[in-house]
Amino acid sequence: MNAFEFSKIWHKLYKDYKIHMDSKLSPSLTDAQLTVLELVEERGAAKPSDLAPHLATSPAAVTMLLDRMERGGLIHRDRDGADRRIVWVSITDLGRNEMNRGMKVRSDFFAEALDHISAHNQQLLLYLMGKLVAAPAADAPVVEAGR
């Protein structure tokens, strides 16, 4: 399979995923909000600047996303006691419930997608995708041994 074919298949899978997530999560949750909830739950609390790299968006867009999430009762923001410039984002009980629902929606999508291939090929797919993720990015600086 060449890069063009891979790109077409990847785009189709991603498009189907986005449509599924948007329809099943709405109106109370988005895929980006699910990502935030998972990160905050994993860390216990997080600074907005810690979330931006995982969302591939600007700090201003993260702030707007967190504003919507706070209005929706999914998260709570608190100022740091020692440094008032720092804001900590934490998950609420409603946010945790919505995160669990969102994770199930995502899991159901991939379970249905993977259901069409054998267990052996599913393992092979996971292995190969792991190789893709572990491969160095084309624009990453190359560090030579001994330096």
TORSE-982971 format. One record per atom (N, C-alpha, C): atom name; residue in one letter; residue number from 1; y negated, x negated, z negated. Coordinates in steps of 0.001 Angstrom, whole numbers, plus 500000, padded with zeros to 6 digits. Layout:
% TORSE-982971
  a r   k      y      x      z
 CA a NUM      Y      X      Z
...
% end
This chain:
% TORSE-982971
  a r   k      y      x      z
  N m   1 501177 499135 500000
 CA m   1 500000 500000 500000
  C m   1 498773 499098 500000
  N n   2 497825 499392 500867
 CA n   2 496623 498573 500890
  C n   2 495540 499164 499982
  N a   3 494459 498445 499839
 CA a   3 493380 498850 498940
  C a   3 492771 500188 499349
  N f   4 492668 500436 500655
 CA f   4 492099 501699 501122
  C f   4 492970 502881 500699
  N e   5 494275 502768 500890
 CA e   5 495191 503843 500487
  C e   5 495150 504050 498981
  N f   6 495152 502939 498226
 CA f   6 495064 503034 496767
  C f   6 493783 503752 496362
  N s   7 492683 503394 496993
 CA s   7 491395 504005 496690
  C s   7 491414 505513 496923
  N k   8 492004 505943 498027
 CA k   8 492092 507369 498329
  C k   8 492918 508108 497274
  N i   9 494061 507539 496921
 CA i   9 494929 508177 495928
  C i   9 494249 508216 494567
  N w  10 493632 507088 494186
 CA w  10 492945 507009 492889
  C w  10 491823 508039 492820
  N h  11 491037 508135 493899
 CA h  11 489927 509091 493935
  C h  11 490434 510524 493799
  N k  12 491516 510845 494489
 CA k  12 492087 512203 494414
  C k  12 492576 512513 493008
  N l  13 493282 511573 492382
 CA l  13 493759 511779 491020
  C l  13 492590 511952 490057
  N y  14 491566 511104 490206
 CA y  14 490395 511179 489320
  C y  14 489658 512502 489512
  N k  15 489500 512943 490758
 CA k  15 488835 514214 491036
  C k  15 489609 515374 490409
  N d  16 490924 515384 490589
 CA d  16 491758 516431 489992
  C d  16 491646 516406 488468
  N y  17 491631 515198 487898
 CA y  17 491501 515035 486447
  C y  17 490170 515620 485966
  N k  18 489075 515267 486639
 CA k  18 487749 515744 486230
  C k  18 487665 517262 486316
  N i  19 488183 517843 487391
 CA i  19 488156 519299 487545
  C i  19 488954 519952 486417
  N h  20 490141 519416 486139
 CA h  20 490986 519950 485074
  C h  20 490273 519875 483725
  N m  21 489743 518692 483406
 CA m  21 489088 518499 482107
  C m  21 487850 519381 481982
  N d  22 487035 519419 483019
 CA d  22 485820 520243 482964
  C d  22 486150 521707 482739
  N s  23 487179 522204 483428
 CA s  23 487510 523630 483295
  C s  23 488178 523944 481962
  N k  24 489039 523063 481480
 CA k  24 489795 523351 480253
  C k  24 488999 523053 478975
  N l  25 488049 522133 479038
 CA l  25 487284 521773 477842
  C l  25 486062 522654 477632
  N s  26 485518 523196 478707
 CA s  26 484275 523956 478584
  C s  26 484514 525270 477850
  N p  27 483518 525823 477214
 CA p  27 482135 525369 477197
  C p  27 481785 524478 476002
  N s  28 482721 524240 475115
 CA s  28 482369 523561 473860
  C s  28 482502 522044 473890
  N l  29 483053 521482 474986
 CA l  29 483317 520044 475005
  C l  29 483294 519530 476444
  N t  30 482887 518270 476606
 CA t  30 482963 517596 477902
  C t  30 483857 516376 477749
  N d  31 484238 515794 478864
 CA d  31 485081 514601 478837
  C d  31 484352 513442 478152
  N a  32 483054 513294 478417
 CA a  32 482269 512232 477771
  C a  32 482203 512462 476258
  N q  33 482038 513699 475845
 CA q  33 482008 514009 474417
  C q  33 483357 513722 473768
  N l  34 484427 513997 474485
 CA l  34 485769 513681 473980
  C l  34 485899 512181 473750
  N t  35 485401 511393 474688
 CA t  35 485438 509934 474542
  C t  35 484687 509509 473283
  N v  36 483496 510068 473065
 CA v  36 482712 509746 471871
  C v  36 483486 510107 470606
  N l  37 484048 511296 470579
 CA l  37 484785 511733 469391
  C l  37 485963 510808 469095
  N e  38 486684 510403 470126
 CA e  38 487820 509504 469920
  C e  38 487361 508144 469395
  N l  39 486283 507615 469940
 CA l  39 485779 506317 469482
  C l  39 485299 506382 468037
  N v  40 484567 507426 467708
 CA v  40 484038 507570 466348
  C v  40 485181 507782 465358
  N e  41 486147 508594 465714
 CA e  41 487296 508826 464834
  C e  41 488072 507530 464603
  N e  42 488260 506759 465673
 CA e  42 488998 505500 465586
  C e  42 488294 504499 464665
  N r  43 486979 504480 464707
 CA r  43 486207 503495 463937
  C r  43 485728 504005 462586
  N g  44 485848 505298 462342
 CA g  44 485338 505868 461099
  C g  44 483886 506283 461238
  N a  45 483086 505466 461883
 CA a  45 481687 505738 462221
  C a  45 481297 504702 463268
  N a  46 480286 505016 464057
 CA a  46 479872 504081 465108
  C a  46 478376 504187 465329
  N k  47 477797 503091 465798
 CA k  47 476396 503087 466202
  C k  47 476333 503536 467660
  N p  48 475279 504236 468048
 CA p  48 475156 504648 469452
  C p  48 475283 503475 470421
  N s  49 474776 502321 470052
 CA s  49 474870 501156 470943
  C s  49 476316 500712 471147
  N d  50 477193 501021 470202
 CA d  50 478617 500700 470348
  C d  50 479308 501639 471340
  N l  51 478733 502813 471534
 CA l  51 479356 503825 472389
  C l  51 479000 503644 473864
  N a  52 477796 503158 474140
 CA a  52 477290 503068 475516
  C a  52 478235 502342 476472
  N p  53 478799 501194 476110
 CA p  53 479690 500505 477067
  C p  53 480926 501320 477451
  N h  54 481374 502178 476574
 CA h  54 482562 502990 476849
  C h  54 482247 504208 477713
  N l  55 480966 504524 477815
 CA l  55 480546 505693 478582
  C l  55 479920 505312 479915
  N a  56 479716 504023 480146
 CA a  56 479115 503520 481392
  C a  56 477829 504257 481719
  N t  57 476934 504308 480736
 CA t  57 475669 505003 480916
  C t  57 474575 504295 480129
  N s  58 473382 504764 480246
 CA s  58 472237 504143 479588
  C s  58 472140 504572 478124
  N p  59 471459 503777 477302
 CA p  59 471234 504174 475910
  C p  59 470518 505522 475801
  N a  60 469579 505801 476694
 CA a  60 468866 507082 476656
  C a  60 469826 508247 476907
  N a  61 470742 508059 477856
 CA a  61 471719 509115 478142
  C a  61 472668 509314 476966
  N v  62 473026 508225 476274
 CA v  62 473880 508341 475088
  C v  62 473150 509149 474022
  N t  63 471872 508874 473832
 CA t  63 471083 509619 472842
  C t  63 471074 511103 473172
  N m  64 470872 511449 474444
 CA m  64 470871 512861 474835
  C m  64 472239 513496 474609
  N l  65 473300 512756 474912
 CA l  65 474660 513249 474683
  C l  65 474886 513498 473199
  N l  66 474478 512553 472362
 CA l  66 474647 512709 470915
  C l  66 473798 513856 470375
  N d  67 472614 514065 470943
 CA d  67 471783 515213 470543
  C d  67 472537 516516 470776
  N r  68 473132 516656 471963
 CA r  68 473895 517879 472277
  C r  68 475093 518033 471347
  N m  69 475760 516919 471076
 CA m  69 476942 516965 470212
  C m  69 476560 517337 468784
  N e  70 475443 516830 468318
 CA e  70 475004 517162 466959
  C e  70 474606 518630 466874
  N r  71 473876 519124 467890
 CA r  71 473522 520553 467918
  C r  71 474771 521424 467954
  N g  72 475835 520946 468621
 CA g  72 477089 521696 468706
  C g  72 477975 521555 467484
  N g  73 477554 520741 466520
 CA g  73 478315 520583 465281
  C g  73 479504 519640 465389
  N l  74 479568 518843 466470
 CA l  74 480699 517943 466669
  C l  74 480556 516629 465911
  N i  75 479325 516172 465743
 CA i  75 479060 514902 465065
  C i  75 477918 515083 464076
  N h  76 477750 514070 463246
 CA h  76 476637 514003 462312
  C h  76 476058 512603 462409
  N r  77 474731 512492 462378
 CA r  77 474082 511179 462425
  C r  77 473356 510926 461121
  N d  78 473536 509711 460611
 CA d  78 472887 509304 459364
  C d  78 472233 507940 459546
  N r  79 471106 507748 458879
 CA r  79 470454 506437 458871
  C r  79 471188 505534 457895
  N d  80 471266 504257 458248
 CA d  80 471880 503255 457383
  C d  80 471038 503093 456124
  N g  81 471696 502980 454974
 CA g  81 470985 502847 453704
  C g  81 470224 501534 453580
  N a  82 470764 500458 454141
 CA a  82 470130 499145 454022
  C a  82 469133 498875 455144
  N d  83 469359 499437 456319
 CA d  83 468487 499202 457459
  C d  83 468260 500521 458178
  N r  84 467120 501152 457936
 CA r  84 466829 502487 458458
  C r  84 466777 502544 459990
  N r  85 466710 501380 460642
 CA r  85 466707 501364 462111
  C r  85 468086 501699 462670
  N i  86 469114 501500 461877
 CA i  86 470492 501732 462324
  C i  86 470894 503180 462054
  N v  87 471476 503802 463060
 CA v  87 471986 505169 462948
  C v  87 473498 505108 463077
  N w  88 474181 505791 462169
 CA w  88 475637 505869 462203
  C w  88 476053 507260 462640
  N v  89 476979 507320 463577
 CA v  89 477525 508583 464085
  C v  89 478879 508787 463434
  N s  90 479077 509973 462863
 CA s  90 480386 510298 462285
  C s  90 480842 511648 462825
  N i  91 482133 511868 462770
 CA i  91 482733 513083 463320
  C i  91 482791 514156 462236
  N t  92 482566 515405 462635
 CA t  92 482676 516532 461710
  C t  92 484082 517122 461806
  N d  93 484374 518063 460923
 CA d  93 485677 518737 460997
  C d  93 485818 519482 462325
  N l  94 484742 520138 462767
 CA l  94 484775 520824 464056
  C l  94 485003 519807 465174
  N g  95 484326 518673 465098
 CA g  95 484498 517624 466094
  C g  95 485931 517125 466142
  N r  96 486543 516969 464989
 CA r  96 487933 516505 464920
  C r  96 488863 517550 465550
  N n  97 488618 518824 465278
 CA n  97 489433 519887 465879
  C n  97 489280 519905 467401
  N e  98 488047 519756 467869
 CA e  98 487792 519738 469313
  C e  98 488396 518484 469960
  N m  99 488334 517354 469254
 CA m  99 488940 516126 469768
  C m  99 490445 516316 469947
  N n 100 491096 516899 468958
 CA n 100 492537 517143 469059
  C n 100 492865 518086 470211
  N r 101 492037 519113 470397
 CA r 101 492231 520038 471510
  C r 101 492053 519298 472837
  N g 102 491018 518479 472930
 CA g 102 490747 517735 474157
  C g 102 491845 516744 474489
  N m 103 492368 516084 473468
 CA m 103 493458 515129 473690
  C m 103 494701 515847 474216
  N k 104 494945 517062 473739
 CA k 104 496086 517842 474228
  C k 104 495861 518269 475673
  N v 105 494640 518682 475997
 CA v 105 494315 519068 477375
  C v 105 494561 517887 478313
  N r 106 494104 516697 477918
 CA r 106 494293 515497 478736
  C r 106 495778 515155 478843
  N s 107 496479 515188 477728
 CA s 107 497900 514870 477721
  C s 107 498683 515830 478609
  N d 108 498341 517108 478563
 CA d 108 499012 518103 479401
  C d 108 498800 517809 480884
  N f 109 497576 517401 481243
 CA f 109 497288 517071 482641
  C f 109 498190 515941 483119
  N f 110 498239 514853 482342
 CA f 110 499026 513701 482773
  C f 110 500528 513967 482692
  N a 111 500954 514775 481733
 CA a 111 502374 515128 481662
  C a 111 502782 515885 482917
  N e 112 501944 516803 483367
 CA e 112 502254 517562 484587
  C e 112 502238 516648 485812
  N a 113 501269 515737 485864
 CA a 113 501187 514812 486999
  C a 113 502406 513892 487036
  N l 114 502832 513416 485886
 CA l 114 503952 512476 485817
  C l 114 505304 513159 485937
  N d 115 505328 514462 485742
 CA d 115 506581 515215 485796
  C d 115 507263 515120 487156
  N h 116 506503 514754 488179
 CA h 116 507040 514695 489541
  C h 116 507789 513397 489826
  N i 117 507766 512454 488887
 CA i 117 508469 511191 489123
  C i 117 509443 510918 487985
  N s 118 510450 510141 488281
 CA s 118 511506 509871 487300
  C s 118 510960 509091 486099
  N a 119 511698 509122 485009
 CA a 119 511317 508384 483801
  C a 119 511220 506889 484092
  N h 120 512145 506379 484892
 CA h 120 512112 504960 485266
  C h 120 510819 504625 486019
  N n 121 510458 505466 486984
 CA n 121 509240 505223 487752
  C n 121 507979 505432 486917
  N q 122 508048 506311 485934
 CA q 122 506917 506453 485012
  C q 122 506690 505149 484250
  N q 123 507785 504550 483772
 CA q 123 507689 503269 483061
  C q 123 507156 502177 483986
  N l 124 507622 502177 485219
 CA l 124 507153 501205 486203
  C l 124 505663 501401 486477
  N l 125 505232 502631 486611
 CA l 125 503821 502933 486834
  C l 125 502961 502431 485670
  N l 126 503410 502693 484448
 CA l 126 502670 502210 483275
  C l 126 502596 500691 483257
  N y 127 503686 500048 483594
 CA y 127 503724 498592 483641
  C y 127 502718 498058 484673
  N l 128 502752 498645 485868
 CA l 128 501860 498188 486934
  C l 128 500396 498483 486616
  N m 129 500115 499628 486027
 CA m 129 498735 499937 485640
  C m 129 498253 498983 484553
  N g 130 499153 498608 483663
 CA g 130 498813 497605 482652
  C g 130 498434 496284 483296
  N k 131 499132 495929 484364
 CA k 131 498805 494706 485110
  C k 131 497413 494810 485720
  N l 132 497077 495979 486253
 CA l 132 495750 496173 486838
  C l 132 494656 496032 485786
  N v 133 494879 496612 484635
 CA v 133 493883 496563 483566
  C v 133 493740 495147 483020
  N a 134 494835 494419 482966
 CA a 134 494812 493062 482417
  C a 134 494269 492038 483405
  N a 135 494199 492395 484688
 CA a 135 493716 491455 485702
  C a 135 492237 491179 485472
  N p 136 491811 489923 485624
 CA p 136 490394 489612 485421
  C p 136 489545 490297 486485
  N a 137 488372 490762 486070
 CA a 137 487454 491409 487001
  C a 137 486942 490386 488008
  N a 138 486681 490838 489216
 CA a 138 486236 489940 490280
  C a 138 484912 489268 489957
  N d 139 484046 489952 489191
 CA d 139 482744 489387 488881
  C d 139 482696 488695 487521
  N a 140 483851 488605 486844
 CA a 140 483883 487946 485524
  C a 140 483806 486452 485710
  N p 141 483058 485781 484823
 CA p 141 482972 484321 484943
  C p 141 484324 483679 484674
  N v 142 484620 482645 485417
 CA v 142 485870 481932 485262
  C v 142 485636 480815 484260
  N v 143 486471 480759 483229
 CA v 143 486368 479713 482204
  C v 143 487506 478740 482439
  N e 144 487163 477503 482621
 CA e 144 488190 476486 482857
  C e 144 488774 476017 481535
  N a 145 490048 475675 481544
 CA a 145 490716 475185 480341
  C a 145 490045 473898 479896
  N g 146 489909 473745 478582
 CA g 146 489347 472532 478017
  C g 146 487843 472551 477891
  N r 147 487220 473654 478282
 CA r 147 485762 473760 478156
  C r 147 485375 474739 477112
% end
